[in-house]
C-alpha cells in the first residue's frame, strides 16, 4: 500500500477470493450484501437527479460498483477512486470473472489515488459520494483515512456534493461519535443496519446516509 500503509494480499480457493491485511480479512466475494446495499440505498436518494455523477471511494471487489451500474441510468457517470494500484490490477487479472466486465462500462472511470484528493479538488460536482475505503470511520488499513472521517473531511465532502446530494459511508460496526461528526458537518443523517450476506443472514454492518440540504 502507498505511504507505508502495510501489505494487502489476495488469496484464492477455487472461486472464492479474499483480500487480507495481515491476519485481518477485509473482504470476501462470498459476502457482498452490505456493499451492494451501499449503492442501492444511495441511488434511491438521488434517483430524481438528472445525469447523476457518483463517486465511489474504494474499488475492493467491485460489489458496490456493479450494484451502482445496475440501477444508474445510461447517462450517469461513475468515478471510482482506488488508492492501491494492485487492487485495480487484481480486478483486471485474477478477479476479472468476479468483476464481470464492469470496469469496461462506458460510464466508469477509474482514478488511482487517494479519494480524499478527488473530494477536496472540486465543489458541487457529485450527486453521491460512497466511501468504503476502510473497515469504518476509524483508520484500520491506513491511518490517513481518518482525515476522510474527521469533521474537516466531512465538510469537504459536503462541499463536493450538489444540492440534495448524499454522502454514504460503510462500516463494519456502529460508531456514535461518527454520527455526531456527520451532524456537526451539516448533514441530515440516517444510520441503517444491513446484513453482510445477500441472503439476509449473518453479521450486520452499518451504512450512514448523510444528505446535504440545499
Backbone as a printed PyTorch tensor [residue, N CA C, xyz], in Angstrom:
tensor([[[  0.8390,  -1.1920,   0.0000],
         [  0.0000,   0.0000,   0.0000],
         [  0.8770,   1.2460,   0.0000]],

        [[  0.4450,   2.3360,  -0.6630],
         [  1.2310,   3.5710,  -0.6710],
         [  1.4290,   4.1190,   0.7430]],

        [[  2.4670,   4.9280,   0.9110],
         [  2.7450,   5.6230,   2.1690],
         [  3.0160,   4.6710,   3.3220]],

        [[  3.5360,   3.4750,   3.0110],
         [  3.8850,   2.5430,   4.0750],
         [  2.7120,   2.0420,   4.8800]],

        [[  1.5710,   1.8950,   4.2320],
         [  0.3540,   1.5010,   4.9420],
         [  0.2020,   0.0100,   5.1700]],

        [[  1.2290,  -0.7810,   4.8700],
         [  1.1140,  -2.2180,   5.0510],
         [  0.9430,  -2.9310,   3.7270]],

        [[  0.7320,  -4.2280,   3.7910],
         [  0.6530,  -5.0570,   2.5930],
         [ -0.7030,  -5.7490,   2.5010]],

        [[ -1.3600,  -5.5750,   1.3720],
         [ -2.5830,  -6.3170,   1.0870],
         [ -2.2150,  -7.5800,   0.3090]],

        [[ -2.9250,  -8.6650,   0.6120],
         [ -2.7110,  -9.9210,  -0.1030],
         [ -4.0430, -10.4280,  -0.6390]],

        [[ -4.0190, -10.9240,  -1.8660],
         [ -5.1870, -11.5580,  -2.4650],
         [ -5.0150, -13.0620,  -2.3480]],

        [[ -6.0120, -13.7260,  -1.7600],
         [ -5.9690, -15.1800,  -1.6030],
         [ -7.1310, -15.7920,  -2.3900]],

        [[ -6.8990, -16.9720,  -2.9280],
         [ -7.9190, -17.6490,  -3.7210],
         [ -7.9960, -19.1090,  -3.3280]],

        [[ -9.2390, -19.5910,  -3.2260],
         [ -9.5050, -21.0180,  -3.0430],
         [-10.6860, -21.3590,  -3.9340]],

        [[-10.3970, -21.9990,  -5.0610],
         [-11.4440, -22.2680,  -6.0360],
         [-11.9940, -20.9600,  -6.5880]],

        [[-13.2960, -20.7370,  -6.4400],
         [-13.9110, -19.4950,  -6.9140],
         [-14.0350, -18.4450,  -5.8140]],

        [[-13.4940, -18.7600,  -4.6350],
         [-13.5810, -17.8310,  -3.5050],
         [-12.3120, -16.9830,  -3.4330]],

        [[-12.4890, -15.6710,  -3.2980],
         [-11.3760, -14.7420,  -3.1600],
         [-11.4840, -14.0110,  -1.8290]],

        [[-10.3320, -13.6620,  -1.2910],
         [-10.2790, -12.9220,  -0.0390],
         [ -9.1370, -11.9170,  -0.1190]],

        [[ -9.3850, -10.6800,   0.3250],
         [ -8.3350,  -9.6740,   0.4260],
         [ -8.0000,  -9.5100,   1.8950]],

        [[ -6.7160,  -9.6910,   2.2140],
         [ -6.2550,  -9.7240,   3.5920],
         [ -5.2850,  -8.5770,   3.8770]],

        [[ -5.3690,  -8.0570,   5.1010],
         [ -4.3660,  -7.1560,   5.6470],
         [ -3.8030,  -7.8470,   6.8760]],

        [[ -2.6250,  -8.4510,   6.7290],
         [ -2.1020,  -9.2850,   7.8010],
         [ -3.0410, -10.4710,   8.0110]],

        [[ -3.5280, -10.6400,   9.2470],
         [ -4.4580, -11.7260,   9.5520],
         [ -5.9130, -11.2860,   9.4710]],

        [[ -6.1490, -10.0230,   9.0840],
         [ -7.5000,  -9.4750,   9.0330],
         [ -8.0620,  -9.6120,   7.6180]],

        [[ -9.2130, -10.2460,   7.5010],
         [ -9.8750, -10.3320,   6.2030],
         [-10.7010,  -9.0670,   5.9900]],

        [[-10.3440,  -8.2970,   4.9680],
         [-11.0530,  -7.0550,   4.6740],
         [-12.3060,  -7.3120,   3.8530]],

        [[-12.2450,  -8.2770,   2.9610],
         [-13.4240,  -8.5800,   2.1410],
         [-13.2980,  -9.9670,   1.5440]],

        [[-14.4700, -10.5210,   1.2060],
         [-14.5620, -11.8650,   0.6430],
         [-15.7010, -11.8430,  -0.3700]],

        [[-15.4980, -12.4340,  -1.5330],
         [-16.5330, -12.3470,  -2.5640],
         [-17.7790, -13.1700,  -2.2550]],

        [[-17.7840, -13.8970,  -1.1220],
         [-19.0000, -14.6130,  -0.7180],
         [-19.9290, -13.7260,   0.1170]],

        [[-19.4210, -12.5730,   0.5620],
         [-20.2170, -11.6680,   1.3960],
         [-20.2260, -10.2910,   0.7550]],

        [[-21.3290,  -9.9430,   0.1200],
         [-21.3850,  -8.6790,  -0.6240],
         [-22.6510,  -7.8740,  -0.3550]],

        [[-23.5080,  -8.3610,   0.5420],
         [-24.8170,  -7.7360,   0.7210],
         [-24.7650,  -6.2800,   1.1360]],

        [[-23.9530,  -5.9580,   2.1390],
         [-23.9530,  -4.5870,   2.6340],
         [-23.2730,  -3.6370,   1.6550]],

        [[-22.2570,  -4.1120,   0.9250],
         [-21.6050,  -3.2690,  -0.0710],
         [-22.5570,  -2.9680,  -1.2300]],

        [[-23.3580,  -3.9500,  -1.6300],
         [-24.3570,  -3.7160,  -2.6670],
         [-25.4370,  -2.7570,  -2.1720]],

        [[-25.8160,  -2.9060,  -0.9060],
         [-26.8160,  -2.0040,  -0.3200],
         [-26.3220,  -0.5680,  -0.3140]],

        [[-25.0210,  -0.3700,  -0.1440],
         [-24.4510,   0.9710,  -0.1540],
         [-24.8020,   1.6980,  -1.4470]],

        [[-24.6990,   1.0030,  -2.5650],
         [-25.0190,   1.6100,  -3.8590],
         [-26.5160,   1.8020,  -4.0400]],

        [[-27.2870,   0.7770,  -3.7150],
         [-28.7260,   0.8480,  -3.9530],
         [-29.3970,   1.9120,  -3.0880]],

        [[-29.0200,   1.9710,  -1.8100],
         [-29.6000,   2.9680,  -0.9110],
         [-29.2010,   4.3800,  -1.3200]],

        [[-27.9770,   4.5290,  -1.8100],
         [-27.5240,   5.8430,  -2.2700],
         [-28.3270,   6.2940,  -3.4850]],

        [[-28.5040,   5.3760,  -4.4360],
         [-29.2380,   5.7590,  -5.6490],
         [-30.6920,   6.0970,  -5.3450]],

        [[-31.2970,   5.4090,  -4.4010],
         [-32.6790,   5.7340,  -4.0370],
         [-32.8290,   7.2050,  -3.6610]],

        [[-31.7880,   7.7720,  -3.0610],
         [-31.8550,   9.1480,  -2.5840],
         [-31.4930,  10.1780,  -3.6500]],

        [[-30.9730,   9.7330,  -4.7900],
         [-30.6470,  10.6740,  -5.8730],
         [-31.3250,  10.2770,  -7.1820]],

        [[-32.3100,   9.4110,  -7.1140],
         [-32.9060,   8.8370,  -8.3290],
         [-33.5680,   9.8770,  -9.2260]],

        [[-33.9200,  11.0250,  -8.6590],
         [-34.5540,  12.0740,  -9.4730],
         [-33.5480,  13.0880, -10.0080]],

        [[-32.2740,  12.9090,  -9.6900],
         [-31.2560,  13.8310, -10.1960],
         [-30.9740,  13.5260, -11.6630]],

        [[-30.8510,  14.5670, -12.4610],
         [-30.5490,  14.4000, -13.8830],
         [-29.0640,  14.1250, -14.0700]],

        [[-28.7290,  13.1850, -14.9380],
         [-27.3520,  12.8420, -15.2780],
         [-26.4850,  12.7250, -14.0160]],

        [[-26.8220,  11.8230, -13.1220],
         [-26.1260,  11.7500, -11.8380],
         [-24.6540,  11.3510, -11.9680]],

        [[-23.8550,  11.9360, -11.0970],
         [-22.4290,  11.6070, -11.0250],
         [-22.1650,  11.0290,  -9.6440]],

        [[-21.6840,   9.8020,  -9.6100],
         [-21.4290,   9.0990,  -8.3550],
         [-19.9300,   8.8700,  -8.2060]],

        [[-19.3990,   9.2170,  -7.0470],
         [-18.0090,   8.9410,  -6.7120],
         [-17.9730,   7.7980,  -5.7120]],

        [[-17.2460,   6.7440,  -6.0480],
         [-17.0930,   5.5940,  -5.1560],
         [-15.6630,   5.5670,  -4.6560]],

        [[-15.4930,   5.6510,  -3.3520],
         [-14.1740,   5.5640,  -2.7490],
         [-13.8910,   4.1350,  -2.3350]],

        [[-12.9860,   3.4800,  -3.0520],
         [-12.6350,   2.0920,  -2.7750],
         [-13.2290,   1.1480,  -3.8090]],

        [[-12.3780,   0.5320,  -4.6370],
         [-12.8620,  -0.4160,  -5.6440],
         [-13.1600,  -1.7670,  -5.0250]],

        [[-12.2770,  -2.2210,  -4.1220],
         [-12.4920,  -3.5100,  -3.4720],
         [-12.6680,  -4.6340,  -4.4680]],

        [[-13.7330,  -5.4040,  -4.2990],
         [-14.0550,  -6.4880,  -5.2210],
         [-15.1630,  -6.1040,  -6.1880]],

        [[-15.4630,  -4.8080,  -6.2450],
         [-16.4120,  -4.3150,  -7.2330],
         [-17.8750,  -4.4860,  -6.8780]],

        [[-18.1790,  -4.9210,  -5.6480],
         [-19.5840,  -5.1440,  -5.2750],
         [-20.4060,  -3.8650,  -5.4170]],

        [[-19.8910,  -2.7860,  -4.8510],
         [-20.6260,  -1.5190,  -4.8760],
         [-20.7180,  -0.9800,  -6.2910]],

        [[-19.6380,  -1.0830,  -7.0480],
         [-19.6450,  -0.5920,  -8.4230],
         [-20.6660,  -1.3380,  -9.2580]],

        [[-20.6810,  -2.6540,  -9.1980],
         [-21.6290,  -3.4320, -10.0040],
         [-23.0700,  -3.1130,  -9.6140]],

        [[-23.3140,  -2.9850,  -8.3280],
         [-24.6740,  -2.6650,  -7.8760],
         [-25.0850,  -1.2830,  -8.3400]],

        [[-24.1450,  -0.3330,  -8.3470],
         [-24.4550,   1.0210,  -8.8160],
         [-24.7950,   1.0140, -10.3020]],

        [[-24.0070,   0.2980, -11.0970],
         [-24.2570,   0.2570, -12.5370],
         [-25.5910,  -0.3960, -12.8630]],

        [[-26.0350,  -1.3020, -12.0020],
         [-27.3070,  -1.9900, -12.2430],
         [-28.5050,  -1.0610, -12.0830]],

        [[-28.3580,   0.0030, -11.2980],
         [-29.5110,   0.8800, -11.0390],
         [-29.3620,   2.2590, -11.6680]],

        [[-28.1450,   2.7000, -11.9570],
         [-27.9430,   4.0330, -12.5210],
         [-28.4040,   4.0970, -13.9800]],

        [[-28.8820,   5.2600, -14.4170],
         [-29.3000,   5.3980, -15.8170],
         [-28.1040,   5.3970, -16.7640]],

        [[-28.3950,   5.2950, -18.0460],
         [-27.3290,   5.1940, -19.0450],
         [-26.5280,   6.4820, -19.1800]],

        [[-27.0930,   7.6190, -18.7510],
         [-26.3680,   8.8860, -18.8640],
         [-25.6400,   9.2550, -17.5770]],

        [[-25.5210,   8.3140, -16.6590],
         [-24.8170,   8.5660, -15.4050],
         [-23.3070,   8.4960, -15.6180]],

        [[-22.5810,   9.0290, -14.6440],
         [-21.1220,   8.9410, -14.6040],
         [-20.7180,   8.3600, -13.2610]],

        [[-19.7850,   7.4080, -13.2820],
         [-19.2780,   6.8090, -12.0490],
         [-17.7590,   6.9400, -12.0330]],

        [[-17.2500,   7.6370, -11.0450],
         [-15.8110,   7.7420, -10.8420],
         [-15.4420,   6.8830,  -9.6350]],

        [[-14.4620,   6.0280,  -9.7940],
         [-14.0040,   5.1720,  -8.7000],
         [-12.5910,   5.5850,  -8.3210]],

        [[-12.4040,   5.9640,  -7.0550],
         [-11.0800,   6.2810,  -6.5560],
         [-10.5180,   5.0970,  -5.7930]],

        [[ -9.3920,   4.5510,  -6.2440],
         [ -8.7650,   3.4060,  -5.5750],
         [ -7.2960,   3.7280,  -5.2900]],

        [[ -6.9400,   3.6750,  -4.0220],
         [ -5.6020,   4.0520,  -3.5830],
         [ -4.5300,   3.0520,  -4.0130]],

        [[ -4.8600,   1.7560,  -4.0170],
         [ -3.8500,   0.7100,  -4.1860],
         [ -3.8610,   0.1960,  -5.6260]],

        [[ -2.8210,   0.4650,  -6.4010],
         [ -2.7980,   0.0160,  -7.8010],
         [ -2.9950,  -1.4830,  -7.9580]],

        [[ -2.4990,  -2.2760,  -7.0060],
         [ -2.6350,  -3.7320,  -7.1140],
         [ -4.0970,  -4.1570,  -7.1140]],

        [[ -4.9460,  -3.4370,  -6.4030],
         [ -6.3650,  -3.7910,  -6.3600],
         [ -6.9790,  -3.6550,  -7.7560]],

        [[ -6.6010,  -2.6080,  -8.4760],
         [ -7.0790,  -2.4270,  -9.8540],
         [ -6.5260,  -3.5300, -10.7470]],

        [[ -5.2640,  -3.8820, -10.5420],
         [ -4.6500,  -4.9610, -11.3370],
         [ -5.3350,  -6.2930, -11.0770]],

        [[ -5.6790,  -6.5670,  -9.8140],
         [ -6.3960,  -7.8100,  -9.4900],
         [ -7.7630,  -7.8400, -10.1760]],

        [[ -8.4170,  -6.6620, -10.2200],
         [ -9.7460,  -6.5900, -10.8410],
         [ -9.6920,  -6.9330, -12.3240]],

        [[ -8.6090,  -6.5610, -12.9570],
         [ -8.4690,  -6.8300, -14.3990],
         [ -7.7850,  -8.1730, -14.6640]],

        [[ -7.2140,  -8.7770, -13.6160],
         [ -6.4850, -10.0300, -13.7700],
         [ -7.1840, -11.2040, -13.1310]],

        [[ -6.7050, -11.6750, -11.9720],
         [ -7.2690, -12.8990, -11.3820],
         [ -8.7340, -12.7950, -10.9850]],

        [[ -9.2320, -11.5870, -10.7070],
         [-10.6450, -11.4490, -10.3230],
         [-11.5160, -10.9160, -11.4570]],

        [[-11.0500, -11.0170, -12.6760],
         [-11.8170, -10.4880, -13.8110],
         [-13.2170, -11.0870, -13.8820]],

        [[-13.3330, -12.3780, -13.5640],
         [-14.6450, -13.0180, -13.6170],
         [-15.5760, -12.4510, -12.5450]],

        [[-15.0310, -12.1240, -11.3760],
         [-15.8290, -11.5200, -10.3100],
         [-16.3490, -10.1470, -10.7420]],

        [[-15.5170,  -9.3850, -11.4360],
         [-15.9010,  -8.0330, -11.8530],
         [-16.8370,  -8.0230, -13.0540]],

        [[-16.8990,  -9.1170, -13.7710],
         [-17.8900,  -9.3200, -14.8330],
         [-17.9450,  -8.1670, -15.8360]],

        [[-16.7890,  -7.6130, -16.1890],
         [-16.7310,  -6.5930, -17.2210],
         [-17.1510,  -5.2040, -16.8050]],

        [[-17.4260,  -4.9840, -15.5250],
         [-17.9610,  -3.6760, -15.1170],
         [-16.9460,  -2.5430, -15.2930]],

        [[-15.6490,  -2.8600, -15.2900],
         [-14.6560,  -1.8070, -15.4940],
         [-14.6560,  -1.2940, -16.9300]],

        [[-15.2530,  -2.0580, -17.8320],
         [-15.3160,  -1.6470, -19.2360],
         [-16.5970,  -0.8910, -19.5680]],

        [[-17.4590,  -0.7070, -18.5890],
         [-18.6910,   0.0660, -18.7980],
         [-18.3220,   1.5120, -19.1430]],

        [[-18.9660,   2.0650, -20.1650],
         [-18.6320,   3.4120, -20.6350],
         [-18.8850,   4.4900, -19.5880]],

        [[-19.6920,   4.1800, -18.5740],
         [-19.9850,   5.1620, -17.5340],
         [-18.8860,   5.2640, -16.4930]],

        [[-17.9310,   4.3310, -16.5180],
         [-16.9770,   4.1810, -15.4190],
         [-15.6100,   4.7600, -15.7610]],

        [[-15.0580,   5.5170, -14.7950],
         [-13.6780,   5.9870, -14.8560],
         [-12.9830,   5.5770, -13.5640]],

        [[-11.8420,   4.9130, -13.6800],
         [-11.0530,   4.5170, -12.5160],
         [ -9.9280,   5.5310, -12.3220]],

        [[ -9.8540,   6.0890, -11.1120],
         [ -8.7840,   7.0290, -10.7750],
         [ -7.9370,   6.4240,  -9.6600]],

        [[ -6.7060,   6.0880,  -9.9820],
         [ -5.8140,   5.5200,  -8.9800],
         [ -5.2420,   6.6490,  -8.1240]],

        [[ -5.4800,   6.5770,  -6.8190],
         [ -5.0110,   7.6100,  -5.9090],
         [ -5.9720,   7.7650,  -4.7480]],

        [[ -5.6830,   8.7180,  -3.8940],
         [ -6.4500,   8.9650,  -2.6770],
         [ -7.7780,   9.6190,  -3.0200]],

        [[ -8.8850,   8.9940,  -2.6470],
         [-10.2000,   9.5610,  -2.9510],
         [-10.3810,  10.9010,  -2.2350]],

        [[ -9.6860,  11.0910,  -1.1180],
         [ -9.7640,  12.3680,  -0.4220],
         [ -9.3250,  13.5250,  -1.3010]],

        [[ -8.3330,  13.2930,  -2.1380],
         [ -7.8770,  14.3500,  -3.0440],
         [ -8.9380,  14.6690,  -4.0940]],

        [[ -9.6330,  13.6480,  -4.5640],
         [-10.7240,  13.8810,  -5.5120],
         [-11.8180,  14.7270,  -4.8760]],

        [[-12.1090,  14.4510,  -3.6160],
         [-13.1510,  15.1850,  -2.9050],
         [-12.7410,  16.6390,  -2.6830]],

        [[-11.5160,  16.8500,  -2.2680],
         [-11.0490,  18.2080,  -1.9570],
         [-10.8480,  19.0640,  -3.2000]],

        [[-10.7560,  18.4420,  -4.3700],
         [-10.3970,  19.1870,  -5.5760],
         [-11.5790,  19.8190,  -6.2910]],

        [[-12.8050,  19.5670,  -5.8100],
         [-13.9870,  20.0390,  -6.5420],
         [-15.0070,  20.6470,  -5.5850]],

        [[-15.9800,  21.3260,  -6.1750],
         [-17.1330,  21.8260,  -5.4240],
         [-18.3870,  21.5260,  -6.2310]],

        [[-19.4330,  21.0600,  -5.5480],
         [-20.7290,  20.7660,  -6.1680],
         [-20.5820,  19.9240,  -7.4370]],

        [[-19.7850,  18.8620,  -7.3520],
         [-19.5050,  18.0370,  -8.5270],
         [-20.2420,  16.7070,  -8.5310]],

        [[-20.5780,  16.1880,  -7.3440],
         [-21.1170,  14.8300,  -7.2490],
         [-22.5350,  14.8250,  -6.6690]],

        [[-23.3400,  13.9150,  -7.1660],
         [-24.6650,  13.6980,  -6.5860],
         [-24.5840,  12.7370,  -5.4100]],

        [[-23.6150,  11.8480,  -5.4340],
         [-23.4230,  10.8990,  -4.3380],
         [-21.9450,  10.5890,  -4.1960]],

        [[-21.4900,  10.5240,  -2.9510],
         [-20.1400,  10.0850,  -2.6230],
         [-20.2770,   8.8670,  -1.7240]],

        [[-19.7360,   7.7460,  -2.1520],
         [-19.8340,   6.4950,  -1.4080],
         [-18.4450,   6.1290,  -0.9010]],

        [[-18.2970,   5.9910,   0.3940],
         [-16.9980,   5.6890,   0.9780],
         [-16.9900,   4.2940,   1.6030]],

        [[-16.1340,   3.4570,   1.0620],
         [-15.8920,   2.1220,   1.6220],
         [-14.4010,   1.8620,   1.4830]],

        [[-13.6100,   2.7280,   2.1240],
         [-12.1650,   2.6670,   1.9580],
         [-11.4750,   2.0070,   3.1470]],

        [[-12.2450,   1.6630,   4.1660],
         [-11.6580,   1.0840,   5.3680],
         [-12.7280,   0.2420,   6.0460]],

        [[-12.4460,  -0.2400,   7.2660],
         [-13.4400,  -1.0210,   7.9940],
         [-14.4810,  -0.1560,   8.6700]],

        [[-14.3760,   1.1470,   8.4870],
         [-15.3030,   2.0850,   9.0940],
         [-14.6240,   3.4090,   9.3170]],

        [[-15.2200,   4.2860,  10.1260],
         [-14.6790,   5.6260,  10.3240],
         [-13.3590,   5.6910,  11.0790]],

        [[-12.8880,   4.5850,  11.5920],
         [-11.5660,   4.5550,  12.2060],
         [-10.5880,   3.9230,  11.2190]],

        [[ -9.4460,   4.5800,  11.0020],
         [ -8.4910,   4.1060,  10.0040],
         [ -7.8290,   2.8070,  10.4180]],

        [[ -8.3000,   1.6860,   9.8750],
         [ -7.6880,   0.3820,  10.1690],
         [ -6.5770,   0.0820,   9.1730]],

        [[ -6.8850,   0.1920,   7.8810],
         [ -5.8990,  -0.1620,   6.8700],
         [ -4.8720,   0.9360,   6.6640]],

        [[ -5.2500,   2.1820,   6.9450],
         [ -4.3600,   3.3130,   6.6700],
         [ -4.7750,   4.4800,   7.5530]],

        [[ -3.8630,   4.9420,   8.4030],
         [ -4.2030,   5.9720,   9.3730],
         [ -4.6710,   7.2510,   8.6960]],

        [[ -4.1310,   7.5320,   7.5040],
         [ -4.5270,   8.7430,   6.7850],
         [ -6.0070,   8.7440,   6.4350]],

        [[ -6.6500,   7.5660,   6.4390],
         [ -8.0850,   7.5220,   6.1620],
         [ -8.8810,   8.2720,   7.2160]],

        [[ -8.3050,   8.4410,   8.4060],
         [ -9.0100,   9.1860,   9.4500],
         [ -9.3880,  10.5800,   8.9800]],

        [[ -8.5720,  11.1670,   8.0940],
         [ -8.8550,  12.5210,   7.6120],
         [-10.1800,  12.5840,   6.8750]],

        [[-10.5230,  11.5070,   6.1650],
         [-11.8000,  11.4730,   5.4420],
         [-12.9800,  11.6040,   6.3930]],

        [[-12.8280,  11.0090,   7.5870],
         [-13.9420,  10.8910,   8.5190],
         [-13.9100,  11.9400,   9.6210]],

        [[-12.9530,  12.8740,   9.5550],
         [-12.9250,  13.9880,  10.5020],
         [-13.9900,  15.0070,  10.1140]],

        [[-14.2910,  15.9400,  11.0050],
         [-15.2750,  16.9780,  10.6860],
         [-14.8160,  17.7700,   9.4630]],

        [[-13.5060,  18.0810,   9.3900],
         [-12.9890,  18.8140,   8.2400],
         [-13.1560,  18.0110,   6.9530]],

        [[-12.8690,  16.7100,   7.0170],
         [-13.0310,  15.8680,   5.8420],
         [-14.4790,  15.7470,   5.4120]],

        [[-15.3690,  15.6560,   6.3860],
         [-16.7990,  15.5480,   6.0790],
         [-17.3320,  16.8510,   5.5010]],

        [[-16.8220,  17.9730,   5.9740],
         [-17.2320,  19.2630,   5.4010],
         [-16.7460,  19.4020,   3.9680]],

        [[-15.5640,  18.8560,   3.6810],
         [-15.0730,  18.8580,   2.3040],
         [-15.9740,  18.0120,   1.4100]],

        [[-16.4240,  16.8700,   1.9320],
         [-17.3480,  16.0230,   1.1720],
         [-18.6630,  16.7450,   0.9270]],

        [[-19.1360,  17.4520,   1.9320],
         [-20.3930,  18.2050,   1.7740],
         [-20.2350,  19.2680,   0.7000]],

        [[-19.0930,  19.9390,   0.6820],
         [-18.8330,  20.9540,  -0.3320],
         [-18.7780,  20.3380,  -1.7270]],

        [[-18.2660,  19.1200,  -1.8260],
         [-18.1300,  18.4570,  -3.1270],
         [-19.4560,  17.9340,  -3.6720]],

        [[-20.4820,  17.8890,  -2.8280],
         [-21.7940,  17.3950,  -3.2500],
         [-22.6530,  18.5020,  -3.8430]],

        [[-23.4930,  18.1150,  -4.7680],
         [-24.5190,  19.0170,  -5.2920],
         [-25.6600,  19.1150,  -4.2810]],

        [[-26.5470,  20.1150,  -4.4280],
         [-27.7000,  20.2090,  -3.5170],
         [-28.4880,  18.9000,  -3.4800]],

        [[-28.8660,  18.4910,  -2.2860],
         [-29.5970,  17.2340,  -2.0530],
         [-28.7650,  16.0020,  -2.4030]],

        [[-27.4650,  16.1790,  -2.4730],
         [-26.5830,  15.0420,  -2.6680],
         [-26.4310,  14.2560,  -1.3720]],

        [[-25.8690,  13.0470,  -1.4980],
         [-25.7640,  12.1730,  -0.3320],
         [-24.3390,  11.6390,  -0.1810]],

        [[-23.8590,  11.6770,   1.0550],
         [-22.6090,  11.0210,   1.4200],
         [-22.9780,   9.7190,   2.1150]],

        [[-22.5070,   8.5940,   1.5660],
         [-22.8470,   7.2760,   2.1070],
         [-21.5650,   6.6160,   2.5930]],

        [[-21.5940,   6.1310,   3.8250],
         [-20.3850,   5.5740,   4.4330],
         [-20.6760,   4.1850,   4.9770]],

        [[-19.8350,   3.2220,   4.5780],
         [-19.9600,   1.8260,   5.0270],
         [-19.0860,   1.6050,   6.2480]],

        [[-19.5560,   0.7690,   7.1810],
         [-18.7650,   0.4300,   8.3550],
         [-19.1120,  -0.9720,   8.8210]],

        [[-18.1370,  -1.6540,   9.3890],
         [-18.3870,  -2.9840,   9.9280],
         [-19.0990,  -2.9380,  11.2730]],

        [[-19.1460,  -1.7410,  11.9000],
         [-19.7430,  -1.6340,  13.2310],
         [-20.2640,  -0.2220,  13.4640]],

        [[-21.1850,  -0.0480,  14.4210],
         [-21.7010,   1.2890,  14.7360],
         [-20.6060,   2.1910,  15.3020]],

        [[-20.8470,   3.4940,  15.2240],
         [-19.9070,   4.4730,  15.7670],
         [-20.6890,   5.7480,  16.0720]],

        [[-21.0920,   5.9060,  17.3320],
         [-21.9200,   7.0520,  17.7190],
         [-21.1720,   8.3650,  17.5190]],

        [[-19.8710,   8.3560,  17.7350],
         [-19.0840,   9.5620,  17.5450],
         [-19.0920,  10.0200,  16.1030]],

        [[-19.0710,   9.0750,  15.1680],
         [-19.0970,   9.4450,  13.7540],
         [-20.4490,  10.0320,  13.3780]],

        [[-21.5110,   9.4950,  13.9180],
         [-22.8410,  10.0640,  13.6640],
         [-22.8780,  11.5190,  14.0920]],

        [[-22.3010,  11.8200,  15.2400],
         [-22.2640,  13.2100,  15.7210],
         [-21.4240,  14.0820,  14.7960]],

        [[-20.3020,  13.5510,  14.3200],
         [-19.4440,  14.3440,  13.4280],
         [-20.1640,  14.6690,  12.1220]],

        [[-20.9350,  13.7160,  11.6000],
         [-21.7070,  13.9860,  10.3840],
         [-22.6770,  15.1480,  10.6050]],

        [[-23.3470,  15.1410,  11.7360],
         [-24.2930,  16.2280,  12.0350],
         [-23.5480,  17.5510,  12.2350]],

        [[-22.3970,  17.4770,  12.9010],
         [-21.5940,  18.6900,  13.1030],
         [-21.1150,  19.2730,  11.7730]],

        [[-20.9410,  18.4040,  10.7670],
         [-20.5030,  18.8600,   9.4480],
         [-21.6500,  19.3980,   8.6050]],

        [[-22.8710,  19.3580,   9.1290],
         [-24.0010,  19.9650,   8.4360],
         [-24.8960,  19.0270,   7.6730]],

        [[-24.7680,  17.7230,   7.9130],
         [-25.5900,  16.7430,   7.2070],
         [-26.8300,  16.3700,   8.0060]],

        [[-27.8690,  15.9590,   7.2930],
         [-29.0030,  15.2480,   7.8730],
         [-28.6850,  13.7630,   7.7860]],

        [[-28.7640,  13.0460,   8.9070],
         [-28.1520,  11.7190,   8.9830],
         [-29.1730,  10.6120,   9.2390]],

        [[-29.0390,   9.5310,   8.4680],
         [-29.7230,   8.2650,   8.7480],
         [-28.6530,   7.2140,   9.0120]],

        [[-28.8470,   6.3930,  10.0310],
         [-27.9310,   5.2970,  10.3240],
         [-28.6880,   3.9900,  10.1390]],

        [[-28.2680,   3.1890,   9.1680],
         [-29.0020,   1.9940,   8.7780],
         [-28.1950,   0.7400,   9.0860]],

        [[-28.8740,  -0.3160,   9.5070],
         [-28.2520,  -1.6070,   9.7660],
         [-28.6010,  -2.5510,   8.6190]],

        [[-27.5800,  -3.1440,   8.0050],
         [-27.8040,  -4.0360,   6.8600],
         [-27.0190,  -5.3280,   7.0550]],

        [[-27.5160,  -6.4000,   6.4670],
         [-26.8600,  -7.6990,   6.5760],
         [-25.6540,  -7.7840,   5.6470]],

        [[-24.6250,  -8.4810,   6.0960],
         [-23.4360,  -8.6800,   5.2770],
         [-23.7150,  -9.5860,   4.0920]],

        [[-24.6180, -10.5330,   4.2610],
         [-24.9150, -11.5050,   3.2110],
         [-26.0880, -11.0430,   2.3610]],

        [[-26.0240, -11.3430,   1.0620],
         [-27.1450, -11.0410,   0.1680],
         [-28.3690, -11.8910,   0.4870]],

        [[-28.1860, -12.9690,   1.2800],
         [-29.2940, -13.8430,   1.6540],
         [-29.9950, -13.3690,   2.9250]],

        [[-29.5910, -12.2000,   3.4430],
         [-30.2510, -11.6470,   4.6200],
         [-29.8710, -12.3130,   5.9140]],

        [[-28.7200, -12.9930,   5.9280],
         [-28.2680, -13.6650,   7.1440],
         [-26.8870, -13.1420,   7.5270]],

        [[-26.4050, -13.6080,   8.6620],
         [-25.0490, -13.2850,   9.0690],
         [-24.9300, -11.9610,   9.7960]],

        [[-23.7070, -11.4720,   9.8700],
         [-23.4060, -10.2560,  10.6250],
         [-24.1160,  -9.0480,  10.0320]],

        [[-24.2910,  -8.0590,  10.8800],
         [-24.8680,  -6.7840,  10.4370],
         [-23.7670,  -5.7430,  10.3040]],

        [[-23.8600,  -4.9500,   9.2640],
         [-22.9670,  -3.8240,   9.0650],
         [-23.7900,  -2.5340,   9.1300]],

        [[-23.0990,  -1.4140,   9.1270],
         [-23.7630,  -0.1170,   9.2660],
         [-23.4960,   0.7280,   8.0260]],

        [[-24.5320,   1.4060,   7.5760],
         [-24.3770,   2.3880,   6.4860],
         [-24.9950,   3.7060,   6.9490]],

        [[-24.1940,   4.7620,   6.8740],
         [-24.7200,   6.1000,   7.1500],
         [-25.1080,   6.7520,   5.8440]],

        [[-26.3060,   7.3290,   5.8070],
         [-26.7760,   8.1250,   4.6850],
         [-26.8580,   9.5750,   5.1800]],

        [[-25.9370,  10.3960,   4.6950],
         [-25.8600,  11.7990,   5.1380],
         [-26.2180,  12.7020,   3.9630]],

        [[-27.3080,  13.4260,   4.0880],
         [-27.8390,  14.2210,   2.9820],
         [-27.4870,  15.6950,   3.1560]],

        [[-27.0580,  16.3030,   2.0590],
         [-26.7990,  17.7350,   2.0330],
         [-28.0560,  18.4630,   1.6160]],

        [[-28.5700,  19.3200,   2.4750],
         [-29.7490,  20.0970,   2.1050],
         [-29.3120,  21.2140,   1.1500]],

        [[-30.2750,  21.8480,   0.5330],
         [-29.9560,  22.9040,  -0.4420],
         [-29.2020,  24.0470,   0.2390]]])
